[in-house]
Amino acid sequence: KKSSSSSLGKDRADTVIIGGGCVGVSLAYHLAKAGLKDVVLLEKTELTAGSTWHAAGLTTYFHPGINLKKIHAYSIKLYEKLEEETGQPVGFHQPGSIRIASTPTRVDEFKYQMTRAGWHPTEQYLITPEKVQELFPLLNMDKVLAGLYNPGDGHIDPYSLTMALAAGARKYGAQLNYPVQVTNLNLRSDGTWEVETPLGIIQAKRIVNTAGFWARDIGKMIGLQHPLIPVHHQYVVTSTVPEVKALKTELPVIRDLEGSYYLRQERDGLLFGPYESEEKMKLQESWVTNGVPPGFGKELFESDLDRIMEHIEAAMEMVPVLRKADIVNTIAGPITYSPDILPMVGPHQGVRNYWVAIGFGYGIIHAGGMGKYLSDWILEGEPPFDLIEVDPNRYGKWTTTEYTAAKARESYGFNNIVGYPKEERFAGRPTERISGLYDLLKSKCSMGFHAGWEQPHWFYKPGDETGYKPSFRRTNWFDPVGREYKQVMEKVGVIDLSPFGKFKVKGTDSVKLLDHLFANVVPKVGSTNISHMLTPRGKVYAELTVSQLYPGEFMLVTGSGSELHDLRWIEEKVTSGGYKVEIENVTDEMGVLSVAGPYARQVLQKLTNEDLSDVSFKFLQCKHLKLSNIAVTAIRISYTGELGWELYHRKEDSVPLYSAIMEAGQKEGIDDFGTYALNTLRLEKGFRAWGAEMNCDTNPVEAGLEYFVKLNKAADFTGKQALKQITEKGLKRRLVYLTLETDNVDPEGNESVWHNGKARTIVIGNTTSGCFSYGAQKSLAFAYVPMELSKVGQKLEVELLGKNYPATIIQEPLVLTEPTRVRLQRKGESPKI
């Protein structure tokens, strides 16, 4: 390329993309194709340098996540027609792929995954050993119990794919510049960026970091520490194998999950790539501390066959023709891992107009779909569907380099591990983000990991089988959770809710801002309500509790997983609307204890002079008071639906506050409870959860949240107009409440819902969350179904582990909340408990 200063071609752009691997080039292609003028991509050496060029190029429809399946499906559909559109060959093979189950637990996992595939349009089948052998005749069938088959899967040549996307991007008017290194980034006061290069400066409305294993170096320019680390991934290519050459059709890709490798045909030979255990796998830690060596682009690491020997042996046992094959090539190259293997895609909290698409462990299959997803989000101001699991803001200051390295090791080694419901992974824990009660409680319970925090899932009693025992069926926590459920329903329980995201908002425009942000009214001083932030299209971006503590001073509380996701949205609205407010994130400074159950008032009353009676301290009120001389902000609210308070306090007061409450509640038989029991209690009360019943895929009307949405309030809140149109048009589906007749298995969410119609039984919807109801002694679930099948009494079926169980839509809730029961008692009616 020309090297004069004019070679940048322009000094301003709408969007500057930094990095020319398959992800960056795909974004340039999608933005330009959608009509965005002035898209500029800068690549420091040449397109595909980095992780793209040496990738094995696997493409699969399979993903255990729900919406990531949509990303995979879009990529494959795009790659099928790219050659025709751009005139560039892409080397796309679609011989299908088979995951191999050689243990009974793995067969369960396949059934578990099948029930999550039923309500997606992609083809996926559970197949018999006979069918596996027919599709892949070179297998040793001794251990094969079943296969999970995706007919549309295969592999693509990463270099050709990127060049085709690049040709498409140029065709639609994007400018791809290389070699151009970004040397510095400056954020201007108006929110635009100056991108410095040796060839001059470009001013950009927004920048997108798609720099692969250089992404950390780009982040550092603006003071961000992206939690990324390069891992050494090796794969091996053999010479011609006569038995492979003799085949009439290309072999499907296989994934031997117990052997932890993938294997596919490469011309007339075989290619296979293992994922070593966390002890054996290799990280390139020096790049994290010292940056990527200058000039590293299309280089590779030293290969190390000893490290992957046990996988080579497993592959030879499964595919015996490998024994005689010669290895002609071993590729060992860097792949960037985030702590949980999922990429980080979207706008970044704390920096204006800075977007990322980084940390791709599987860049080839994600490139097409993520390019489209990001392009839609950039152009339309909201994501096309919910992908909170790849939100870059799921990580925070607690994500240290040590944590990232420990997690990347674990994630790489666990690449083919069985994926259980309620999965916990223990590397790198605990982080510095522990509540004040962690040391006191850690030996008494099974802890779960939430956005860096440790939070009790369930508590041990003598005789319990302790520890983490994952299963697709009821396991060691089942009875203890029933005990904690009973504790809260009949006596009084205490739970640590410190991981909540907590923000203080104050300033001249605070009321005006919240009125514009939320679909509910702004609560009065001393009151609390549940409020939703909606997207412009009327989807549920977030759910928070809002309390007005003092005139114009608010506390906003959200779930642990959405802390920075919500904060970024609020901050963006403040900036774009020019509101005069201050927002302080107090998540880490504040502890939260919730006390709930029929004796909650009795216990807390012993610790304060403040009158806690129903008349003086009503439901959804908030007050500042002292409990045992410790200052707390108390809100009368409880996610259990029972009588209860949430007590917000300084983190350093957590232990004395907890001890005082436990001491005061001796007579009432007070005890701990964890988040599993909390989930059961909220489901019985029909409370929706953000991320399950509602998110950016759902609108509040179909989710049954009308009570919290005030369409008639004066303020024109975000999403109001869209919601009016949704209401006028009428709904296609809605959330219903089901009981199920099951045996030793309970719904979790995202299972296929079937209906036995006139012609045949078909999938008509999906569950969103579920559990065993200890109150009703049967399983319970929320599900989305078409309007015509949403009436109370409707019979449906829910698929769990390969079997359809009868389900009935019932009137919600199963158990009335405590405030409702009290109200009915006052009227002389007998409430159902």
N, C-alpha and C positions, 0 to 999 in steps of 0.2 A: 504494500500500500504506500501511497505518497507520504512523505514525512514533513512537508511544509506545514506551517500553522493552519493553512486553509484546509488541511486534510481532514479536520474534524467536520468540515462542511457547514457547521452552524454553531452559533454560540448560545442558543437557547433550545430547550426541548420541553415537551410536556412531561415525559417520563424517560429517565435514564436507567437502563438496566446494566448492572455491573456483573459481568461473567457470561461467557459464551459456551457453556455446556448445554446439554439437551434441555434443561429446565429454563434457563435464561432465554435461549433461542425460541423455545415454545411460547414463552410469555410475549416476546416481541412479535411473533407470528400472530398470536391471538389478539393482541391489542391492535395491531395494524389491520388485521382482517375485520375487526369490529368497527373500523373507521377512525381510530384515534390517529390524529396527525402528530408528527414530531415524536416518534418513538426512536430513541437512540440506544444501541447496545454497545458497550465498550468491553473488549476482551484483551487481556494483557499480552497473550502470545498468539494462539490460533484457536479457532472454534474446536470444541471437543477436547482440548488439553485439560488435564485434571483427571477426574474419575470417569468421565463419559467414554473416552475412546477405548479403554481396556475392559469395559463392563461386559458381563456374559450375555447381557441383552434379553433376559427372560421377561416374558409378558404373561400375566395371569389374570383371570377374572376373580380369582379367589382372594378374599380378605376377611379376617374375623370381625373387623369393624363394620359398621353399618353403612355410613356414607362414604367411607373410603372405597367401598365396592363401586360406587358411582364414578369415582376418579379412575379406577382401573378400567371400567367398562367404556368410559369416554375415550381413554387413551387407545384402547384396542380398535374401537370403531374409527377413530381418526387415522391410525396407522394403516388400516385396511384401504383407505381411499387417498392417502397422501401422494402416492406415486402418480395416480391419475391427475390429481390437482396440480402438482408441481412439475411433472415430467422427470422427476428424480427417482431412480430405483431405491427402495429402502431395505431390500433383503428380508422381507417379513415371511416367516414360516409359521403355519398354524396347525401343527400336528396334534394339538391337544396336550393336556398334562394330567398325570395321575399322582396323587399323594397316596403313599402306601401305609396301611395300618398293619402292624405285625404284633399288636398287643390288644387285649379286650378293652383297655382304657382308651386306646386310640380309636377303636371302633365307636365308643361312646362319644368321643370328641367329634368324630365325623357326623354322627347323628345330631349332636348339638349344633354343629355348623350348618347342617342341612335345614334345620328348622329356621335358621336365620337367613337362608337363601331363598326359601319358598316365596317370600313376598318381594323378591327382587327379580328383575326381568332376565338376569344372566343365567345361562345354562350350567347346571351343576348336578351331578348324579352320584349316588352311592352305588358302587358296582361290586359284583361278586368276584372272587379270585379267578373264576373261569374267564370272565370278561377282561380282567386285568391281563391275563396271559394271552388272550386273543389279540389285545391291543399292543402288548409288548412281549413278543414270543421269546425274547432272550433272557427272561427273568428266571431265577431259581425260586420256585413257588413254595418252598418248604415252610416259610414263616408268614406268607401273605394271607391275611384274614379278610381284607376288603380294600377297596380303592375309592378315593374321592376324585371324580373325573370331571374335568372342565374341557369340553370339546374345542372351544375357541382359543385355548391357550397356545403359547409357542415361544418364539424368540425372534428378535429383530437385530439387524446390524446397527449398533449405536452410532457409528460414524455416518453411515448413509442416512439414518433417520434424522440426525442433527442437520446434515447438509440439505435434506429435503425441506425441513422446517425453515432453514435459513433462506432457501430459494423462495419459499412461500412468503416469508416475512418481507423480503425485498420486493417481491411482486406486489404486495399491498402497501408498499411505501415506507417500511421501517428502514432505518439506516444502521448497518452493522459495521462497526469500526474495529480493526485490529491490524497490527499490534498496538494497542493504546492502554497504558497502565494508568489506573487511578492512583494519584499520589496523595491526595488530601480531599476532605469533604468539609465544607463550611455551611452551617445552617444560618440563614439570614433572618432578621427580625420578622419579616413578613411570612416566614414558614417555607420559603423556597430555598433551594440548595445551590451552592457553587461546587461543581465537580472539577477538581484540578487534575490536569494531565500534562505530560511533557509537551503536548501539542496545543496547549491553551486551556481555557476554562469554559465549561458549559454551565449555563444556568438552567436549573430544572425545577419544575413544579413538584415533582416527587422523585425519589430514587428507590430502586429495588435491588437489594443485595441478593444476587443469585451466584455467588462466587465460589460455591463448593468448598474445598478445604482451605481456600483463602478467605472464607466468609468471616472468620474470627479477626483476621487482619483488617478487613474493611470495618467491622464493628468497632475495633479498638480506636479507629480514627475519630469516632464520635463518642468514645467513652463507654461503649457497651462491651460486656464480656459474654459473647454468645457461647452457651455450653455445648461445644462441639469438639470432637476428637477424631483423628484419622485412625482407622483400624487397617491392618494388613489383611486383605482378602486374596486367597490363592485359588486358582483353578488350573486344571491340568487338561491338556489336549493330547489325544493319542493319534498314532498313525492309522492307516487304513486297517479296518477289522473285516476280514473276509465275510463273516456272518452278517455284518451290518451292510456291507456292499451288496450282498445277495438279496436284500429285502426289496420288495416292490414299492412299499410306501415308507415315508419317514416315520421313525419311532416317536411316540409321544415323549415329552419331557417327564422324567419321574423325579419324585422327591421322596427319598427313603428317610422318613422322619426319625426313626430310631437310630439310623446310621448317621443322621445329620448331614446330608449332602443332597445336591441336585445333580442330575445326570441327563444329558441330551445328546442327540446325534449332531456331529459336526462334520459335514461332507460325508465321507465314508468311514469316519472314525467316531470316537466318543469324546465328549467334554464333560468333566465333572468338577464340582466345586463344593468343598466341605465348609462347615462352620465349626471351628474347634471349640473345646470347652473353655471356660473363663480362665482356667489355670494355664492353658497352653497358647491361647490366642495372643496376638501381638498388637500392641498399640504403638503409634508413633508419637510418644509423649513429648519429645523434644520440640515438635512443631507447635505444641500448645504453649510451651514456655518461651521458645525463641522465635516463633513464627515459621512459616514455610520457607525453606531455603530459596534464595533468589534464583530464578532460572529453572526451578523445577516445573516441568510442564508435562512432557510425554515420557518421563522416566518411570522406571519401575523399581521395586525393592528387590533385594536378594531373595530368591525363593528358598524354601526350607521344607523339603519333603518329609523330613523326620517328624516335623510338627503335625503333619496330617496323616501319618502312617496308619493309625487305627481306622481312619475314615476310608483310606484306600483299601484296606483289608475288608472292611464292611461292604464296600462297593464291589469288590471282587467276588465276595460270597453271594451277593444279590444278583450281580450280572457277570456270570462266570467267564464270558468271552474276554473280559478285561484282563484276566490273568496273562493271556498271551500277547496282549497289545503293548506296543512300545510307546513310551511317553515322548512326544516330539516337542512339547512346549509347556512350560510352567509359567503362568502369569501371576505375579504378586504385586498388587497395586493398592493405593490408598482409597478407602471409601470413608466418607465422613459419617460419623454416628452422633446422634443426640443421645441423651441418657436413656430414652425409652424406644429408640430406633425410629420413632415417627419424625417426620420432618417438621420444621417450623415455618409456617406459611401465613402471611397476613401482615397487617400494620402493627408496628411495635409501640407498646406503651412507653411514654416518657420522652419520645422524640417525634416531632411533627413530620408528617409526610415521608417517613422512613418505613419501607416495607421489606419483608424478607421472604425468600423461598430457599431455605438452606437446611442442611442436615439430612439429605436424602440418602438413606441406606439402600433404597431401591429406586434410583432416579429414572431409569428407563421406563418402567411401567407407570410411574407417577407423572412424568414430564408432560404428556399431552393433557391429561385431566387437570393437573394443577395450573398449567398455563391458562386454561380456559376458566377455571375457578377464580384465579387471581384477577384475570382480565375483567371478568364480570363484576367482581367486587370493586375494583378500581373505577370502572365506568359507571356503576350503578349505585355506589355508596353503601352497599350492604352485600353480604355473601349470598350466593345463589342457594345454598343450603348450609346446614350446620356442620361445621368441622372443628368443634372446640378442641378435639383431641390433638389437632396440629397447630393450635393457637400458640404463637411464639411466647405469649404472655403467661403460659402455664409454668414457666420458670421465672425465678426471681433472684434476689441477692443471695439467697441461701444456696443457689446452685454453684458450688465451688468447683475448682478444677479437680480436686480429689474425688468429689462426688461424681462428676461427669465421667472420670476415668473408671471408677468402680462400676458405675451403671453401664457404661459402654461395654466393658468386659462381660458383665452379666448378660446384657441384652444380646450380644453377639453369640455367647455360648448357649443362650436359651432360645436361639433362633427357631429351633424345631421342637421345643419343649411342648408338652401338652398344655393347651390353653384352657384353664378351668374358669368357671364363674367365680366372682369375688377373688380374683387372683391377687396374691401379694408377692412382691419380690423384695429381698432383704438387703441387697448390696447397698453400701453407701449410707445406711441408716444407723442411728438417727442423724438428721442434719442439725445445723445449729438452731433450727426452727422448732423448738420444743416448748410446750406450754409449761406454765409454772408447776403443774401437777405431774409432769412426766416421770420424774424420779420416784415420786411417791406411788404411782400406779403401775409402772412398767412390769413389775413382777406378778401383778395380780390379774393381768388380763391379756387378751390377744389384741395387739395393736394393729391398726390399719394406717396406711400412708395416704395423706391428703395434701397435695400441693406443698410438700416439704414437711408438713406436720405429722406427728404421731398422734393418733386418736383411738381410744378404746373401742374395739368392735364388740367384745363380750368379756365378761369377768369369770374367773375361775372360782369354784368352791371345792372343798375336799371331795374326792371321788370322781371329779370330772377328768376326762381325757384332755389334757392341756395342749397348747401349741396349735400351729397352723396345719390343718389336715384337709387339703382341698379335695373336692369330690363333685361329680355331676349330680349326686343324690344327696339326701340329708346326711349331714356329717356331725362331727363332735360338738359343734356349737348349737345344734338344733334344740336340745333340751334346756341348756343354760339360757338361751334366748327366751324360751317360754317362761322360765323362772323370772327373768328380768321384766318381761311383759307384765306378768302377774304382780310383781313388786310395784310397778307404776300404777296399774289399774286398781290395786287394793290398798296400797300403803303410800310410800313416797320414795322417789328415786332421785339420784343426782347424776348428771352427765356433764362431761367437759366439752364445751362447744367453742373453746378458744380459737380453733382454726377459721372461724367465720372471717370473711373480709369485712373490715370496719373503716368507714370514712367519716370524717367530720366536714361539714359544709357550712360556711357562714359568709356573710358579706351583704352589701346593699341589695344585690340581685338574687339572693339565695332562693326566696320564695318564687320569684319569676322563673328562675332556671328550672326548679323542680316541677313547676306547673307545666313547663314546656317538655321536660324530659319524660314525665310519668303520665300514664293513662288514668291514674286515680287522682283524687283531689289531694291537696297538700294538707297533712294532718295539723290540727290546732296545737298550740303550745301544751305540752304535757300529754300529748296523744301519739299513738303509733298506728300505722296501717301497712298493709301489704300492697306494694305498687309494682307495676311492670313498665320497663322501658321497651318500646316497640320500634321496629325498623320502619323506614319509610313505606315499605309494602305491607305493614301491619303484622309482621311476625314478632314472636316474643324474643327480644334480644336478651332480657334479663329479668329476674324477679328479686326485689329487695324489700326489707322492712325499713320504713322511713319513720323516724321519731323527731318531733320538734322539741328539743330539750329546753331551749330558751328562745325568746322571740328572735326569729331569723337565724337560729343556730340549730343545725340538724345532725343526726347521726344516721348513716345509711349502713345497712348490714346485708351482706350477700354470702353465698356459699363459698367454701374454701377454694374450690376449683375455678371460680369465676372472678376472683379478686381483681386481678389486673386487666382481665377481659372487660369487666364492667367499668373500671376506673378509666381505661383508655377511651371508651365511648363517651363517658361523662366529660372528660377533659377536652375531647374533640368538639363537643357541643358548646362548651364554655368558650373555647377559642373562636369557633366559627360564628357564634352569636354575640361575641364581645361582652359576655356577662361579667359583672364585677363581683367575683366571689373568690374565696380561698378554699381549697380542698386539701385536707390533710389525711394521708393514709395512716391510720393508727392500728392497723392489723396486728403488728408484732408487739406493740406496747400494752395491749389490752387483753386480759383474760375474760372468759365468759363461762359461768356455771349456770346450768339450768336445774331447777328443783321442781319436780312435778309429781302429781298424785293427790289423792283425796286429803292427805295430811300435810300437804306442802305449806298451807297457811299456818297451821298449828305450829309447825317446826320453826318457820321463819319469824313468827310473831314473838317467840321467846328471845329473839336476838335484837329486837328494835322497839322503840317507843312509837314509831309511826303506825297508825291504824291500817292494818292490811285487810280489813273486812270488805266484803263485796260492795258495800255502799261507798266506802271511802277510797278503795283502790279497785276501780272497775277494770274489766277486761279491756285490753288495748290502751291502758294508760301507762305513762312512764313517769317515774319520780326519782329524785336524788335522795338517798337516805343512808343511814349508817346501820350496818349489821355487825354486831359485836365490835362496834367502834371502827369498822372498816367502811370507807366511802364506796358506795356502789350506785350505779344507775340501774334501777330495777324496772323492767318492762313486764307487765302482766300478759304474757303470751307464751305458748308452748307448742312446739311441733308435735307433741304427743296428743294434743287435743284434750288433755286433762287439765285440772287446775294447776297452774304453774307460773313461775317467773323466770326470766332470763336476767342474770346479774352480771353487769359489765363493770370491770374493776381493773386496777393496775395489775399487770402481770405478777409483780413481786408480792401482791396480796393474795394470790391464788391459794397458797398452802394454808395460811391462817384462816382465810374465809371458808375453805373446804372443811378444815378441821373443826371450826366453830359450828358449821351446819351439821356435820356428822355427829358431833357431841350432843347438840341440841335435839337431834332426832332419835336418840337411843330408844326412848320409850315407844316411839311410833314405829320402830323397826326399820329405820332408814337404811338404804343400801345403794350401791352403784348400779348404773346400767349403761349399755354401750349403744353404738349407732345401729347395730342390727335390730335391737328391740325398738329403737326409735323409728326405724323404717317400717316395721310391722304396725306400730301404733299409728303412724301417719297414714298408712294405706287403709287401715280399718276406718279411719275418720274421713277417707276420701280426699285427703290433702294431695294436691298435685306437687310434683317436684320438677324444678328446672333441670333440663338435661334429659328428662325422661318424658313426662307428659307434655312438656312445652319446651320449645327452643326455636331456633331460626327456621325450622321446617313447619312450624305450626302457628296458627293465629289464635288469639285468646278466646274467640267465640267457639271454635270447634273444640278447644281444650276445656270449655266450661268455666271460663274465668270472667264471665260477664259482670259478676258482682263487683269486681275490682276495676272495671273499665268504665269511666264516666264520659260517655260520648256527648252528654249534654253540658259538660263544663265549658266555661267561656274560653279557656286557653286552647290554642290550636297545637295540641301536643303532637310530637312526631308519630306518624302512622294513623292519625285520626281520620284523614280523608279516605285512606285505603280501607280502613276498618268499616267506614260507613258503606263503601261499595260492597265489601264482603257481606255485610249484614243484608243489604238490599238484594244482592244476587242469590243469597241462600247458600247453605253449606252442602258440600258433597259427602262429607264424612264427619263423625264426631266421636268424642271420647266416651267410652262406656265402661261400666264397672261389672266385673264378672266374678262368679264363684266357679271353681272347678272341682270335679271329682277326680282326684289323683291318687297315686299310691306313695312311693317313696321319693317322689321328685316334685319340685315346686317351680312355678314360673319365675323367671328373673327379669324378663323384659326382652323385646325384640324377637319373640317367637311368632311363627306363622299362625294366623287364625283362619280356620276352615269353616265353610258352610256347605251343608248337604242340600244342594238345590235340586230342581227337577231333573236336570240333565246329568249332573255329576257333582262330586265334592270338589270345590275349588278354594284356593286361598283368597280371602277377601279383605284381610287386614293384618295388623300386627299388635302384639302386646307392647306396652311401654315400660311397665315395671310390675313386679308381683312378689308374693311371699306366701308363707303359710300363716293363716290367721289363727292364733291360739285362742281367740275369743269364739270364733265360729267352728273351730276344728276342721277347717277345710282351706284349700288354696284360694287365693284372691289375686286378681290382676286388673289393671287398667288396659284398655285396648282401643285402637282406632278402627272403626268399621263404617261401611257405607250407611248413609242416613236411613235407607229402607230396611236395614237390618239392626237398627239401633234401639228398638223398643224394649222396655222391661219385659222379661219373660222369654225373649228370643233365645232359641237354642243354637249354640255354636260349638266348635271344637277347637281346642288349642293343642298344637303339636309340641310334645316334650320328649326329647331323646328318641325320636323316630316313631312315637306312638301318639295317636290323637285321643285326647281326653275330653269327655263331655263338659261343656261350660254353659252357664246360663247368665244372661244379663239381669242384674238385680238393681233395685232402687238403691242409690247411694245416700248416705254412707251406711256401712255395716253397723258402726257404733256411733251414736251421737256425741258431739263434743260436749265438754263440761258446761260451757256457757249456755248452750242450747238446752241441755238437760235442766239446768237451774231455771231457765226461763219457762220451760214447760211445767215444771213442778209448781212454780208460782201461779200458773194458770189452772193448776189442779189436774193437769194431764199426767199420765204415767209414761215417762220417756223410755225408749228402748236403750238398753246399755250395750 
